[in-house]
Amino acid sequence: MLLAFFLLPLARLVGQGADPALYWRALTEWQYVSALLVTVALSLVTAVCAVGLAAVVAGWLAHRHFPGRRLLVAMLTMPVALPGVVIAFMMILLMGRQGLLADITDWLTGERVVLAYTIVGLFAGYLYFSLPRCIATLLAAAEAMDPALDEAARMLGASPWKRVRDVWLPGLAPALVASGAICFATAMGALGTAFTLAADIRVLPMVIYTEFTLATNLGMAAALSVILGVATWIALAVARSFGGGMSAAA
């Protein structure tokens, strides 16, 4: 299994783009460098926003019990089961030319605002795709925390911000780093959402797809794939090291 599904495909990929000139072009020509920078920046912003929103949701839901809680959690994590193309189509229905946002802005201002095919629409699709993963991870970590710690801080007069800073953030730090790294890696390689929404936006997965389908440039596609894989692997390795260090310290 390791040989057939990991080592052989990886060796073939690396071998296909083994020419150093391909990597030099990929790291110096602006059309490739700009796609890499946009992909990294978009993935980083998505990860930060997803982790921030999910931390608020997880912190609020962690030790609260009310009718319908399980249904609410199920609805918040349901998009995990949706493919990227479906999520992109939902963004088009929401922010496309015939979408809800366009209808509302047309009614309010007489102009139809379309965001589905811009960087904002692509970010919204990535965020919608990433949030459920963060919520599931952080909610499990928050539920595992001892509520007596927060209660003790409250009894000692700590403000809500101090409780977040001194109790919740240290306790959730490994989960925050891990979920952020997963979101970053997922957004870096998301093709279905980008294929549907990135009409005029060059992100690296779309550039790779174009290179081996339209340009039939297998060598460049392989070199860009290796660069994308290495960048994602570095992010995951740093997150694992950082998160592991915080776990050990705790």
C-alpha positions in Angstrom: 0.0 0.0 0.0 2.8 2.4 0.9 4.7 1.6 -2.3 1.7 1.7 -4.6 -0.2 4.7 -3.3 2.5 6.9 -1.9 6.1 6.2 -2.9 5.6 5.3 -6.6 3.4 8.3 -7.4 5.6 10.7 -5.5 8.7 9.4 -7.2 7.1 9.7 -10.6 6.0 13.2 -9.8 9.4 14.3 -8.6 11.0 12.6 -11.6 8.7 14.3 -14.1 9.8 17.7 -12.9 13.5 16.8 -12.1 14.9 19.5 -14.5 16.4 22.3 -12.3 15.5 24.8 -15.0 11.8 24.1 -14.4 12.1 25.0 -10.7 14.1 28.1 -11.6 11.3 29.2 -14.0 8.7 28.4 -11.4 10.4 30.5 -8.7 11.5 33.4 -10.9 8.8 34.0 -13.6 6.1 36.3 -12.3 3.2 34.3 -13.6 4.1 31.4 -11.3 5.5 33.5 -8.4 2.3 35.6 -8.3 0.1 32.5 -8.3 2.1 31.1 -5.4 2.0 34.3 -3.4 -1.8 34.7 -3.9 -2.3 31.1 -2.9 -0.2 31.4 0.3 -1.8 34.7 1.3 -5.4 33.5 0.6 -4.7 30.3 2.5 -3.2 32.1 5.4 -6.0 34.6 5.7 -8.6 31.8 5.5 -6.8 29.8 8.2 -6.6 32.8 10.6 -10.3 33.8 10.1 -11.5 30.2 10.3 -9.6 29.5 13.5 -10.8 32.8 15.0 -14.5 32.3 14.3 -14.4 28.6 15.2 -12.7 29.5 18.6 -15.5 31.8 19.5 -18.2 29.2 18.5 -16.4 26.4 20.3 -15.8 28.5 23.5 -19.5 29.4 23.6 -20.8 25.9 23.0 -18.2 24.0 25.1 -20.0 23.8 28.4 -23.5 25.0 27.5 -26.4 22.5 27.2 -29.7 23.5 25.8 -32.4 21.9 23.6 -31.3 21.6 20.0 -27.6 21.8 20.8 -26.7 18.6 19.0 -28.7 19.7 16.0 -26.9 23.0 16.0 -23.5 21.3 16.2 -24.5 18.9 13.4 -25.5 21.9 11.2 -22.3 23.7 11.9 -20.1 20.7 10.9 -22.3 19.5 8.0 -20.4 21.3 5.2 -17.5 18.9 5.8 -19.5 16.4 3.7 -19.9 18.8 0.8 -17.5 18.8 -2.1 -15.7 21.9 -3.1 -17.7 22.3 -6.3 -21.0 22.2 -4.4 -19.7 24.9 -2.0 -18.6 27.0 -4.9 -22.0 26.7 -6.5 -23.6 27.8 -3.2 -21.4 30.9 -3.2 -22.6 31.6 -6.8 -26.2 31.3 -5.6 -25.4 33.7 -2.8 -23.0 36.2 -4.5 -23.3 35.5 -8.2 -24.9 37.6 -11.0 -28.3 36.1 -10.2 -27.6 35.6 -6.5 -29.2 36.9 -3.3 -26.6 39.6 -2.8 -27.1 41.0 -6.3 -30.9 41.0 -5.8 -30.6 42.9 -2.5 -28.1 45.5 -3.8 -30.1 46.0 -6.9 -33.2 46.7 -4.8 -31.3 49.0 -2.4 -29.0 50.9 -4.9 -30.1 50.0 -8.4 -26.8 48.2 -9.1 -26.1 44.5 -8.9 -23.0 43.7 -6.8 -21.3 40.5 -7.8 -18.6 39.0 -5.6 -18.7 35.3 -6.5 -15.9 35.5 -9.1 -13.6 37.8 -7.2 -11.0 37.2 -4.5 -13.8 37.9 -1.9 -16.0 35.1 -3.3 -13.1 32.7 -3.4 -12.2 33.6 0.2 -15.8 33.0 1.2 -15.8 29.6 -0.4 -12.6 28.6 1.3 -13.8 29.9 4.6 -17.1 28.0 4.4 -15.1 24.9 3.5 -12.7 25.3 6.4 -14.9 26.4 9.3 -16.5 23.0 10.0 -13.1 21.4 10.4 -12.0 24.0 12.9 -15.2 23.9 14.8 -15.1 20.1 15.2 -11.5 20.2 16.4 -11.8 23.2 18.7 -15.1 22.1 20.2 -13.6 18.7 21.1 -10.6 20.5 22.7 -12.8 23.0 24.5 -15.1 20.3 25.9 -12.1 18.5 27.3 -11.0 21.5 29.3 -11.8 21.6 33.0 -14.6 24.2 33.5 -13.4 24.7 37.0 -10.4 26.6 35.7 -12.6 29.3 34.1 -14.9 29.3 37.1 -11.9 29.8 39.4 -10.6 32.7 37.3 -14.1 34.2 37.4 -14.3 33.9 41.2 -10.9 35.6 41.5 -12.3 38.6 39.7 -10.7 38.1 36.2 -12.4 39.9 33.4 -13.7 38.0 30.4 -10.7 39.1 28.3 -8.3 37.9 31.0 -10.1 34.6 31.3 -9.8 34.2 27.5 -6.1 35.2 27.6 -5.0 33.2 30.7 -7.3 30.2 30.6 -8.8 29.5 27.2 -6.0 30.4 24.8 -3.3 28.4 26.7 -5.6 25.4 26.9 -6.7 25.5 23.3 -3.3 26.6 21.8 -2.3 23.1 20.4 -5.8 22.7 18.9 -5.7 26.2 17.5 -2.3 25.6 15.8 -3.4 22.1 14.5 -6.7 23.3 13.1 -5.1 26.3 11.5 -2.5 24.2 9.8 -5.1 21.8 8.5 -7.1 24.8 7.1 -4.0 26.2 5.5 -3.1 22.9 3.8 -6.7 22.4 2.6 -6.9 25.8 1.1 -3.5 25.5 -0.5 -4.6 22.5 -2.6 -8.3 23.3 -3.1 -9.1 22.8 -6.8 -12.8 22.3 -7.0 -13.8 25.6 -5.4 -11.1 27.5 -7.3 -12.0 25.9 -10.6 -15.6 27.1 -10.2 -15.0 30.6 -8.7 -11.5 31.7 -9.8 -12.5 33.1 -13.1 -9.8 35.8 -13.2 -7.7 34.7 -10.2 -4.6 32.7 -10.6 -4.1 30.3 -7.7 -1.5 27.6 -7.9 -3.9 24.6 -8.2 -5.5 26.2 -11.2 -2.1 27.0 -12.7 -1.0 23.4 -12.3 -4.3 22.2 -13.9 -3.8 24.5 -16.8 -0.2 23.5 -17.3 -0.9 19.8 -17.7 -4.3 20.0 -19.5 -4.2 23.1 -21.8 -0.5 23.6 -22.2 0.4 19.8 -22.0 3.5 20.9 -20.0 3.8 17.9 -17.7 7.3 18.9 -16.5 6.2 22.4 -15.3 3.0 21.0 -13.8 5.1 18.5 -11.8 7.6 21.1 -10.6 4.7 23.4 -9.5 3.1 20.4 -7.7 6.3 19.7 -5.8 6.6 23.3 -4.8 3.0 23.4 -3.6 3.5 20.1 -1.7 6.7 21.3 -0.1 5.2 24.6 1.0 2.2 22.8 2.5 4.4 20.2 4.2 6.6 22.9 5.7 3.5 24.6 7.2 2.3 21.3 8.7 5.7 20.5 10.1 6.1 23.9 11.7 2.6 23.6 13.2 3.2 20.1 14.5 6.5 21.2 16.1 5.0 24.4 17.6 1.8 22.6 18.8 3.9 19.7 20.2 6.1 22.1 22.1 3.1 23.9 23.6 1.6 20.5 24.6 4.7 19.5 26.3 5.0 22.8 28.1 1.4 22.5 29.3 
